[in-house]
C-alpha cells in the first residue's frame, strides 16, 4: 500500500513497521468476525454495514476517533450480528459477559482467568 493510501485509512494504519494491533484482543476480535463470516453467520456486506453503523454510533456518543474506539466498534458489531443471526440472544450474551467480568474480578493478578471463577456460587 502506498503512503497516501495508508494515510487514507488512519488512525488504524501504522508506519515504520509498527504492529497493526495495540493489544491481542483487537486481532482476536477481527479474527472472530472473519471466521463467523466465513462460516456463513453473516455476509461481508452485513459485516461492513454493521461495523460502519457501530463506529458512527460510538463516535456520535462522543468517543475519540482512534484505534481503541474502532476496535470497540468491532466488538459491538460482532455482538450485534451474532444476536441478529439468532445464534445467541442479547440476554444470553449479556449473561456471559457478566460471568466473564466476575471471573476476571475473582482471579488474582497475574493468574489466568477461568470462566468457572465467575459462575454463580464460585
C-alpha positions, 0 to 999 in steps of 0.5 A: 500500500502506498503512503497516501493510501495508508494515510487514507485509512488512519488512525488504524494504519501504522508506519515504520513497521509498527504492529497493526494491533495495540493489544491481542484482543483487537486481532482476536476480535477481527479474527472472530468476525472473519471466521463467523463470516466465513462460516456463513453467520453473516455476509461481508456486506452485513459485516461492513454495514454493521461495523460502519453503523457501530463506529458512527454510533460510538463516535456520535456518543462522543468517543475519540476517533482512534484505534481503541474506539474502532476496535470497540466498534468491532466488538459491538458489531460482532455482538450485534450480528451474532444476536441478529443471526439468532445464534445467541440472544442479547440476554444470553450474551449479556449473561456471559459477559457478566460471568466473564467480568466476575471471573476476571474480578475473582482471579488474582493478578497475574493468574489466568482467568477461568470462566468457572471463577465467575459462575454463580456460587464460585 
